[in-house]
């Protein structure tokens, strides 16, 4: 059960209504997930939306790799809403369904592409070890380049924050679905 209810349009201040419209516009007119929670603090909602757009809309990281990183974060945190919001998007941008299925089960996927393998490795190391080994960092910089590696690690950080907010406030998944079971990669 959600710990924070969505603000109705009659409950929103003019600042919240303005930010709601900015967030809802590119999302089919709907504000859900972390943004519905952050909207209660309009400054956080606004800044999170700006950072999210810088990464999601203006970022240079291939969308397939972007969505892969998010799914690894969602699986690591068992962030139900985050998984719900990004699993289909990952399919839509060309991430192989077998990779998505393995992640959903908390298992290491088989990768045929070097860039996907390093994105998985970087994301998983940061989620489980909270740092990168020298060898993973060197491989990632070689494969992605420094600029995209900075972007990737920023995506991982942003969506980790999203996962924590979603889990902390038990953000509901539409239809009350629970697409993930177990406890991340530790106990799928």
C-alpha positions, 0 to 999 in steps of 0.5 A: 500500500502506498505510503504517500497518496497522489496530490489531486489537482485541487490539493496542488499549490500553483507551483506544484501544478506548474511542475506537475504539468512539466513532468506530465507533458512528456509522460502521457499527462500522468505523474506517477512513481517518484515524481508523484512523491517528490511533487509534495516538495516542488523544488525536489520534483523540479530538480529531479525532473531536470536531472532526469531529463538531462539523462533520459532526453538529452543524454548520449548513452544509447537507450538500450544501455540506458534501460539496461542500467536502470533494470539492473538498479531496479533488480538490485533494489527490488524496485517494483515500480521502477521495473514496471516503468522500464522493462517494456521500454528496454524491449522497445529500444532493442534490449534482448528479452532474454537479458530482461528475463534473466535480470528479472529472475536475479540471474546474470544474463548472457551478453552478446554485445561488449557494451551491454556486458560492461554496462551490466558489470559497472552497474552491478559492481556499484550496486553490490560493492559500492565502488568499481574495481580498477579493471572494470573501470579501465574496461568501461573507459575503453569501451564507452569512453570517459564522457559516456562512462560519466553519464552511465554512472550518473544514470546509475546514481539517479535511478538508485535514488529513484529506487530508494524513494520508490521503496521507501514510500512503497510507490504502487505499481498500476494494477498492483503488480509485483513483477519482481520477487526475492531480494535483488541479486542476493536472493532472487 
